[in-house]
Amino acid sequence: MKLGADDAFAVRDLYRSDSLVVRQVAANDRDRWVVTFDNYGIGHGFDRPGFGQAWLQSQNMSAIHVMGRAEDWYQYENIAEALEAVRTAVAGTSRVITYGSSMGGYAAIRFADAVGAHAALALSPQYTLDPEIAAHDGRWSQDVQRIFWLKAFSGPLKSRARIVLAYDPWGLDGWHGRRIGADVAAEAVRLPFTAHPVTSFLSEIGLLGELVVRVLDDTLDAPAFEREARRRRSTSGVYLGELAGLQPLHRQRLALALGRRAVDASPSNHHARLSLARLLLRGGEQDEALLLLEGLVADSNRAVTYLVDHGQALAMSGRTAEARVIVNEVLEQAGDVAHLHGWAAHTSWLNGDRQDARGLIRRALQLDPANPVYARAAAAYGLKNAASTAAGSSPWARVARWFERRWPRRTAQTEFRRTDSEPATGS
């Protein structure tokens, strides 16, 4: 169905509630639709664009954006009503795909059939984060414990749609990808050492848009696409930075060489610069690391992610009073995030602010009571009652402790949760 130019990009809400909005952004061609779901960190409320909206409009693609009020993994009792509004709007059209990254990838797969999609494109998706099923994934532990998980959207997957997954097979994303593939006949584009989510890598090498178009056109050859991504990855700051960061300490020279190569390949890439800064800190080269981090903080308009690393670097350099100033700035921006309070507590402790440290770790425990990292920190700061209460006996806490004993990768001072507010463009 073709419309005149005056009717292009008609915007209207198909469904609205306190928890969900379904927003239609229709282009000239209304016979093919992309149904998107928000990623983590895209923003709260509904006065904002949907996932990938600007790029989809630039490509003259009709889209429907399913927008949640917050990072709730779409665990809303009225989700079926919202999805039915999508299904009604696209009924009778020739092609419909769902599309999302991380939290949005979870939804793109889970709700593909409900909206009548022919295919689902999920970038770095979760199978579920229901702690009864995925207790070992603690990346969003504060949210996981807060959310009431609807069992209908956590059990075995069934889908008539063509499921396409693109993800880094190493680490926790690999577990989710394999679990999805065990339930449904998913086509996997595996992108090793490209981090979470893979949207940044794919955008950087110019393949994100091509992937969306090929799934929408039903022309994707997943193995060929994977080979092309592999061919281009040597120019990627994300890939080289990830590879550098995974090098063990006894390969520090190689790690730094890869880190510098990542920045040379993509000088403006924040991920590459952050990877190099962390490696420099690991090797005791604080001055150069601090220069890199100061630049990242300025270039990102003082984004919390880079402020935290800058504060960490100052603390490691013995400049704990300056680090405390950054702690205050971070908590002013994001005072309801548990892991930031955990980091702030450690920095305060290093600065000799023992009472502040105890208050901060107590707040981290209030926000994320089942997290064993904060429980251990609380015990170290002399808050045994709080630590005991926080450790709890929940299934998540027990399994998290089991994993930590075997793979002790995080400590109270380094557990920095990354958001998923990565590019949704199709460059």
C-alpha positions in Angstrom: 0.0 0.0 0.0 1.6 3.3 -1.2 0.7 6.8 0.1 1.5 10.2 -1.0 4.5 12.1 0.4 2.2 14.3 2.6 1.1 11.2 4.5 4.6 9.9 5.1 5.7 9.2 8.7 2.2 9.5 10.2 2.7 9.1 14.0 0.0 7.9 16.3 -0.3 5.9 19.5 -2.1 2.6 18.9 -2.1 1.7 22.6 -1.3 3.6 25.8 -1.3 2.7 29.5 0.8 3.6 32.5 3.3 0.9 31.7 3.2 0.6 27.9 2.9 2.7 24.7 2.6 1.3 21.2 3.6 4.0 18.8 3.2 3.7 15.0 5.5 5.7 12.8 4.3 4.9 9.3 6.3 5.7 6.1 5.0 5.7 2.5 5.3 2.0 2.2 2.9 0.4 4.8 3.0 -3.1 3.5 6.2 -4.0 5.4 6.7 -3.3 9.1 9.5 -3.3 11.7 8.2 -3.8 15.2 10.8 -2.7 17.7 11.3 -3.1 21.5 13.3 -0.9 23.8 16.8 -1.7 24.9 18.0 -1.3 28.5 18.8 2.4 29.3 17.0 3.9 26.3 15.1 6.2 28.7 12.1 6.2 31.0 8.7 7.6 30.1 7.3 7.9 26.6 8.3 11.4 25.4 11.2 10.0 23.4 11.9 8.1 20.2 11.5 4.3 20.0 14.4 1.9 19.4 16.1 2.6 16.1 13.4 5.2 15.1 15.6 7.8 13.5 17.4 5.2 11.3 14.2 3.5 10.3 12.7 6.8 9.3 15.9 7.6 7.3 15.4 4.4 5.4 11.7 5.1 4.8 10.6 2.0 6.7 7.3 1.8 8.5 7.7 0.9 12.2 5.8 0.3 15.3 7.7 0.9 18.6 6.7 -1.0 21.7 7.9 1.2 24.6 8.0 0.2 28.3 7.9 2.6 31.1 11.3 1.4 32.5 13.8 -1.5 32.4 11.2 -4.2 33.3 11.8 -6.7 30.5 8.2 -6.2 29.4 6.9 -8.1 32.5 3.6 -6.2 32.4 0.2 -7.8 33.0 -1.3 -5.8 30.1 1.5 -6.8 27.6 -1.0 -9.0 25.7 -3.3 -6.0 25.0 -0.4 -4.0 23.7 0.8 -6.8 21.4 -2.8 -7.3 20.1 -2.8 -3.7 19.1 0.4 -4.3 17.0 -1.1 -7.5 15.5 -4.3 -5.6 14.5 -2.3 -2.8 12.9 -0.1 -5.0 10.7 -2.8 -7.6 9.8 -2.8 -8.4 6.1 0.5 -6.8 5.3 3.1 -8.7 3.4 6.1 -8.7 5.8 6.5 -8.0 9.5 9.7 -8.5 11.6 10.4 -7.8 15.3 13.7 -6.1 16.2 15.5 -5.4 19.4 18.8 -5.5 21.3 19.5 -7.1 24.7 16.2 -6.5 26.7 14.6 -5.7 23.4 16.0 -8.8 21.8 14.4 -10.9 24.5 11.1 -9.3 23.6 11.6 -9.6 19.9 11.8 -13.4 20.2 9.2 -13.8 23.0 6.6 -11.7 21.3 7.2 -12.5 17.6 4.2 -14.8 17.3 1.9 -12.6 19.3 2.3 -9.7 16.8 2.1 -12.0 13.8 5.8 -11.5 12.7 7.4 -13.5 9.9 10.8 -13.1 11.5 12.6 -11.8 14.6 16.0 -10.1 14.7 17.5 -10.2 18.2 20.8 -8.7 19.0 22.5 -10.0 22.2 19.2 -11.2 23.6 18.4 -12.9 26.9 16.4 -16.2 27.0 15.0 -14.9 30.2 16.4 -13.4 33.4 13.9 -15.1 35.7 16.1 -16.1 38.6 14.6 -19.5 38.7 16.0 -20.2 35.3 19.0 -17.8 34.8 20.2 -17.3 38.3 23.8 -17.2 37.2 23.4 -14.0 35.2 23.9 -11.2 37.7 24.5 -8.4 35.2 21.2 -6.7 36.1 20.7 -8.2 39.5 19.0 -5.2 41.0 16.3 -5.2 38.3 16.0 -9.0 38.3 15.2 -9.0 42.0 12.7 -6.1 41.6 10.7 -7.5 38.7 7.9 -9.9 39.1 8.6 -12.4 36.3 5.6 -13.7 34.4 6.1 -17.4 33.9 4.3 -17.3 30.5 7.3 -15.3 29.2 10.1 -17.3 30.8 9.4 -20.9 29.9 10.2 -22.9 26.7 10.2 -20.9 23.5 7.9 -21.7 20.6 7.8 -19.6 17.5 6.6 -19.9 13.9 8.7 -16.9 13.0 12.2 -17.1 11.5 14.5 -16.4 14.5 17.8 -14.6 13.8 20.3 -14.1 16.7 23.5 -12.0 16.6 25.6 -12.2 19.7 29.0 -12.7 21.2 29.2 -16.5 22.0 31.7 -15.9 24.9 30.4 -15.4 28.4 26.9 -15.0 29.5 25.5 -14.0 26.1 26.7 -17.3 24.8 24.6 -19.1 27.4 21.5 -17.2 26.4 22.1 -17.8 22.7 22.5 -21.5 23.1 19.5 -21.7 25.4 17.3 -20.0 22.7 18.7 -22.3 20.0 17.8 -25.3 22.1 14.1 -24.3 22.1 13.7 -23.0 18.5 15.4 -23.3 15.2 17.3 -20.1 15.5 19.8 -18.9 12.9 22.9 -17.6 14.8 25.3 -15.0 13.7 28.1 -15.5 16.2 30.4 -12.5 16.7 33.2 -13.4 19.1 34.9 -10.7 21.2 32.3 -8.0 20.3 30.9 -7.4 23.8 27.3 -6.7 24.9 25.4 -5.7 23.0 26.7 -6.3 19.5 24.9 -3.3 18.1 28.0 -1.1 18.7 30.3 -3.5 16.8 27.9 -4.0 13.9 27.3 -0.3 13.6 31.0 0.4 13.7 31.8 -1.9 10.8 28.8 -0.8 8.8 26.7 -3.9 8.9 23.9 -3.2 11.4 21.7 -1.6 8.8 22.4 -4.3 6.3 21.4 -7.0 8.8 18.0 -5.3 9.5 17.4 -4.9 5.7 18.3 -8.5 4.9 16.0 -9.9 7.7 13.2 -7.6 6.5 13.7 -8.6 2.9 14.1 -12.3 3.9 17.4 -12.5 2.1 19.8 -13.1 5.0 22.4 -15.7 4.5 23.6 -16.0 8.1 26.9 -17.9 7.5 27.9 -15.4 4.7 27.0 -12.4 6.9 29.1 -13.9 9.7 32.0 -14.3 7.4 31.7 -10.7 6.2 31.7 -9.5 9.8 34.8 -11.5 10.5 36.5 -10.0 7.5 35.8 -6.4 8.7 36.5 -6.9 12.4 40.2 -6.0 12.2 39.1 -2.3 11.7 36.8 -2.4 14.8 37.8 -0.6 18.0 35.2 -2.6 19.9 36.6 -6.0 18.7 40.2 -5.1 19.2 39.5 -3.5 22.6 37.6 -6.6 23.8 40.4 -8.8 22.6 42.9 -6.6 24.4 40.9 -6.7 27.7 40.7 -10.4 27.7 44.5 -10.9 27.7 45.9 -12.3 31.0 48.3 -10.2 33.1 51.3 -12.1 31.9 50.4 -10.9 28.3 50.3 -7.3 29.3 52.6 -6.2 26.4 50.3 -7.9 23.9 47.2 -6.5 25.6 48.6 -2.9 25.4 49.6 -3.4 21.8 46.0 -4.6 20.9 44.6 -1.7 23.0 46.6 0.9 21.2 45.7 -0.7 17.8 42.0 -0.5 18.8 42.3 3.2 19.4 44.3 3.8 16.2 41.7 1.8 14.2 38.8 3.9 15.7 40.1 7.0 17.5 36.7 8.3 18.4 35.4 4.9 19.7 34.6 5.2 23.4 34.8 1.4 24.0 38.3 1.2 22.5 39.6 4.2 24.6 38.1 2.8 27.8 39.6 -0.6 27.1 43.1 0.9 26.7 42.7 3.1 29.8 41.8 0.1 31.9 44.8 -1.9 30.6 47.1 1.0 31.3 45.8 1.1 34.9 46.3 -2.6 35.2 49.9 -2.1 34.2 50.5 0.8 36.6 50.6 3.5 33.9 48.1 5.8 35.7 49.1 9.1 34.1 48.3 8.1 30.5 45.2 6.3 31.7 43.9 9.4 33.5 44.5 11.5 30.4 42.4 9.0 28.3 39.6 9.0 30.9 39.5 12.8 31.3 39.0 12.9 27.5 36.3 10.3 27.6 34.5 12.2 30.4 34.6 15.4 28.4 33.6 13.8 25.1 30.6 12.0 26.7 29.3 15.1 28.4 30.3 13.5 31.8 28.4 10.3 31.3 28.2 8.1 34.4 29.9 5.1 32.8 33.2 7.1 32.2 32.9 9.1 35.4 33.0 5.9 37.4 36.2 4.7 35.6 37.7 8.1 36.1 37.0 8.0 39.8 38.3 4.5 40.0 41.6 5.6 38.3 42.0 8.5 40.7 41.5 6.3 43.7 44.0 3.7 42.3 46.5 6.6 41.9 46.1 7.6 45.5 44.1 10.7 44.7 41.2 9.6 46.8 39.9 13.1 47.7 39.5 13.9 44.0 37.8 10.5 43.5 35.3 11.4 46.3 34.3 14.5 44.4 33.4 12.3 41.4 31.6 9.9 43.7 29.3 12.7 44.7 28.7 13.7 41.1 27.9 10.2 40.1 25.4 9.6 42.9 23.7 12.9 42.1 23.1 11.6 38.5 22.2 8.0 39.4 21.4 7.7 43.1 19.1 4.6 42.8 21.7 2.3 41.2 23.0 -0.3 43.7 26.4 -1.0 42.1 27.3 2.7 42.0 26.7 2.8 45.8 29.0 -0.2 46.1 31.7 1.5 44.1 31.2 4.7 46.1 31.5 2.8 49.3 34.9 1.4 48.3 36.2 4.8 47.2 35.0 6.4 50.5 36.7 3.6 52.5 40.0 4.2 50.6 39.7 7.9 51.4 39.2 7.2 55.1 35.6 8.1 55.2 34.6 4.9 57.0 31.2 6.1 58.2 30.2 7.2 54.7 31.4 3.9 53.3 29.2 2.0 55.7 26.2 4.1 54.8 26.8 3.7 51.1 27.2 -0.1 51.2 24.1 -0.3 53.4 22.2 1.6 50.6 23.6 -0.8 48.0 22.2 -3.7 50.0 18.8 -2.0 50.3 18.7 -1.6 46.5 20.0 -5.1 45.7 19.7 -7.2 48.9 20.5 -10.6 47.3 23.8 -9.5 45.9 26.7 -11.4 47.5 29.3 -8.9 46.5 27.7 -6.2 48.6 27.2 -8.7 51.5 30.9 -9.4 51.5 31.8 -5.7 51.4 29.4 -5.0 54.2 31.0 -7.7 56.3 34.4 -6.1 55.6 33.2 -2.7 56.7 31.9 -4.2 59.9 28.2 -4.4 59.1 27.6 -8.0 59.9 23.9 -7.8 60.5 23.3 -6.1 57.2 25.6 -8.5 55.4 23.8 -11.5 56.8 20.4 -10.2 55.9 21.5 -9.3 52.4 23.1 -12.6 51.6 19.8 -14.3 52.2 18.8 -17.7 51.0 17.2 -16.9 47.7 18.0 -19.2 44.8 19.7 -16.3 43.0 22.0 -15.6 45.9 22.9 -19.3 46.3 23.7 -19.8 42.7 25.5 -16.5 42.4 27.8 -17.5 45.2 28.5 -20.8 43.5 29.5 -19.1 40.3 31.6 -16.6 42.1 33.6 -19.2 44.0 34.6 -20.8 40.6 34.9 -17.6 38.5 35.7 -14.7 40.9 35.8 -12.0 38.2 34.2 -9.1 40.1 34.8 -7.3 43.4 32.9 -4.6 45.2 35.1 -1.9 43.7 34.9 -3.2 40.0 31.4 -4.3 39.6 30.2 -1.6 37.2 27.1 -2.5 35.3 27.0 -1.4 31.7 23.8 0.0 30.2 22.7 -1.0 26.8 22.3 2.5 25.5 24.3 1.6 22.4 23.7 2.8 18.8 20.4 1.6 17.3 21.4 3.2 13.9 21.9 1.1 10.9 25.1 2.6 9.7 
